[in-house]
Amino acid sequence: MPEPVLFCWSGGKDSAMALRVLQREKVSIISLLTTVTEGYERISMHGVRRELLWRQAESIGLPLHEVLIPPQCVNATYEARMEEALRTFAAQGVRRVAFGDIFLEDLRAYREGKLARVGMSAIFPVWKRETRELAAEFCAAGFRAITVCVDGKVLDCGFAGRELNEQFFRDLPPHADPCGENGEFHTFVFDGPIFKQPVHCTTGEVVDRDGFYFCDLILDEKAVSV
């Protein structure tokens, strides 16, 4: 039996690309793991509604394990709840966890250190890929995504709610990483080769919270029922 791997899933494009790599390598993904903010019922940081996350997991065809954290969660609470979730999977024999990180060395070291505490190790399927090349591959592979969170210090609010296509990447200013690896923008992937069917959604209100522009996405029930 192939070794089971837990996948830390953000719902965004880097996760989608990393998962595709593992799927093509026939890696056995046992579950997706995502942090959700209690009360808001949204993916933490990205602000995507929980029901859209559920639809993603359903379309991908993998179980979803949600780690619930409180609003304005302090780091100690976040780490304790993540460790609890990781120990649950470690008890099932899972020893490796996959991430969609690309080049942030300090983040990689942080993840590896936390995993070592529970006897696990990390794998990074798209590590050190050139981000402009990765963005082009994202589009060429047929993935589709929408920006759900934009850092107002780097990009204007007009980037929130846009679909990631060739024009989007051409419009990015030179100081913005093409994959948003420095936190310039976050995305929600709604279609592509890892999905059985698209996650139908529509864009809603764009709001400014502490200098970040969030575009609300709403499940398109009409499209789902067709």
C-alpha positions in Angstrom: 0.0 0.0 0.0 1.3 3.5 -0.8 2.2 5.7 2.1 -0.7 8.0 3.0 -0.1 11.8 2.8 -2.2 14.5 4.5 -2.6 17.7 2.4 -2.8 21.2 3.9 -5.4 22.7 1.7 -6.0 26.5 1.5 -8.5 26.4 -1.4 -6.2 28.5 -3.6 -4.1 28.1 -6.7 -0.8 27.0 -5.1 -2.6 24.2 -3.2 -4.3 23.2 -6.4 -1.1 23.0 -8.4 0.7 21.1 -5.6 -2.2 18.6 -5.3 -2.1 18.1 -9.1 1.6 17.2 -8.9 0.9 14.6 -6.2 -2.0 13.1 -8.1 0.0 12.7 -11.2 2.7 11.0 -9.2 0.0 8.6 -7.8 0.6 9.7 -4.2 -2.1 8.5 -1.8 -3.7 11.6 -0.3 -5.7 10.6 2.8 -7.4 13.9 3.5 -7.4 17.6 3.0 -6.7 19.8 6.1 -8.0 23.3 6.3 -8.3 26.0 9.0 -11.7 27.5 9.4 -12.6 30.5 11.6 -15.4 29.8 14.0 -18.4 32.2 14.0 -17.4 33.5 10.6 -17.6 30.0 9.1 -14.9 30.9 6.5 -11.5 29.7 5.5 -9.1 31.5 7.8 -7.2 34.4 6.1 -8.8 33.7 2.7 -12.3 34.5 3.9 -14.0 32.0 1.7 -17.4 30.6 2.9 -17.3 27.2 4.4 -19.9 25.7 2.0 -17.6 26.5 -0.9 -14.7 24.7 0.8 -17.0 21.7 1.2 -17.9 21.8 -2.5 -14.2 21.9 -3.4 -13.5 18.8 -1.3 -16.5 17.0 -2.7 -15.5 17.7 -6.3 -11.9 16.8 -5.7 -13.2 13.5 -4.1 -11.2 13.7 -0.9 -12.2 13.8 2.8 -11.9 17.2 4.5 -10.7 17.7 8.1 -11.4 21.2 9.4 -9.4 22.8 12.1 -11.6 25.3 13.9 -10.0 28.4 15.4 -11.5 31.5 17.1 -11.6 34.9 15.4 -8.4 37.0 16.0 -6.8 33.7 17.0 -3.5 34.0 18.9 -0.6 31.9 17.6 -0.5 29.6 20.7 -4.2 28.6 20.1 -3.6 28.1 16.4 -0.6 25.9 17.0 -2.3 23.9 19.7 -5.3 23.1 17.5 -3.1 22.3 14.5 -1.0 20.0 16.6 -4.1 18.2 17.9 -5.3 17.6 14.3 -1.8 16.4 13.2 -1.6 14.0 16.1 -5.0 12.6 15.1 -3.6 11.7 11.7 -0.2 10.6 13.1 -2.2 8.1 15.3 -3.6 6.7 12.0 -0.1 6.1 10.6 0.2 9.3 8.6 3.8 10.5 8.6 4.0 13.1 5.8 2.1 16.3 5.2 2.1 18.2 1.9 2.0 22.0 1.4 1.7 24.4 -1.6 4.6 26.7 -0.5 7.0 27.9 -3.2 9.9 29.8 -1.9 9.5 31.2 1.7 12.4 29.6 3.6 11.2 30.8 7.0 7.7 29.4 6.5 9.1 26.0 5.4 11.4 25.9 8.4 8.4 26.7 10.7 6.3 24.0 9.2 9.1 21.4 9.4 9.8 22.2 13.0 6.1 21.9 14.0 5.7 18.6 12.2 8.9 17.2 13.8 7.2 17.7 17.2 4.6 15.0 16.2 6.9 12.7 14.3 5.9 13.9 10.9 7.7 15.4 7.9 6.8 17.9 5.2 6.8 17.6 1.4 6.6 20.6 -0.9 5.5 19.5 -4.5 6.0 23.0 -6.1 9.0 24.1 -4.1 11.4 26.5 -5.9 9.4 26.5 -9.0 9.7 29.8 -10.9 6.5 31.6 -10.1 5.9 33.2 -13.4 6.3 29.8 -15.0 4.0 28.3 -12.4 1.3 31.0 -13.1 1.5 30.3 -16.8 1.2 26.5 -16.2 -1.8 27.2 -14.0 -3.7 28.8 -16.9 -2.5 26.3 -19.5 -3.7 23.4 -17.3 -7.2 24.7 -17.4 -7.4 25.8 -13.8 -9.8 28.7 -13.0 -9.7 30.8 -9.8 -10.9 34.1 -8.4 -8.9 36.5 -6.1 -10.6 36.5 -2.8 -8.1 38.6 -0.7 -5.8 41.3 -1.8 -3.2 43.1 0.2 -4.0 46.8 -0.2 -0.4 47.8 0.4 0.6 46.0 -2.8 -2.4 45.9 -5.1 -5.4 48.1 -5.5 -8.9 46.9 -4.7 -9.7 46.4 -8.4 -7.7 43.1 -8.2 -10.2 41.7 -5.7 -12.8 39.5 -7.4 -10.9 39.1 -10.6 -10.4 35.8 -12.4 -6.9 34.6 -12.7 -6.2 34.6 -16.5 -3.4 35.8 -18.7 -4.6 39.4 -18.5 -4.6 39.2 -14.7 -1.0 38.2 -14.6 -0.1 40.8 -17.2 -1.7 43.5 -15.1 0.2 42.7 -11.9 2.8 45.4 -11.1 6.5 44.3 -11.3 6.8 44.3 -7.5 4.1 41.7 -7.0 5.0 38.0 -7.2 3.1 36.3 -10.0 1.9 33.6 -7.5 1.3 36.1 -4.6 3.8 34.1 -2.6 4.5 37.1 -0.4 0.8 37.4 0.5 0.0 39.9 -2.3 -3.2 38.0 -3.1 -5.1 34.8 -2.2 -7.4 32.9 -4.4 -10.2 30.3 -4.6 -9.9 27.7 -7.3 -13.3 26.7 -8.7 -12.4 24.5 -11.7 -9.6 22.6 -13.2 -8.1 19.1 -13.8 -8.3 18.1 -10.1 -12.1 18.6 -10.0 -14.9 16.3 -11.1 -17.0 19.3 -11.8 -16.8 23.1 -11.3 -17.6 24.7 -8.0 -20.2 27.2 -9.2 -20.0 30.6 -7.5 -20.6 34.3 -8.1 -18.7 37.3 -6.8 -20.3 39.5 -4.1 -19.4 42.5 -2.1 -15.8 43.7 -1.8 -14.9 45.0 1.7 -11.8 46.6 3.2 -10.7 45.0 6.5 -7.5 46.3 8.0 -6.0 47.2 4.7 -7.0 43.9 3.0 -9.7 43.8 0.3 -11.9 40.7 0.6 -14.3 39.7 -2.2 -17.1 37.6 -1.0 -17.9 34.5 -3.1 -21.4 33.0 -3.0 -22.4 29.5 -3.9 -24.5 29.5 -7.1 -27.3 27.2 -6.1 -29.1 27.6 -9.4 -26.0 26.4 -11.3 -25.5 23.5 -8.8 -29.1 22.3 -9.2 -29.0 22.2 -13.0 
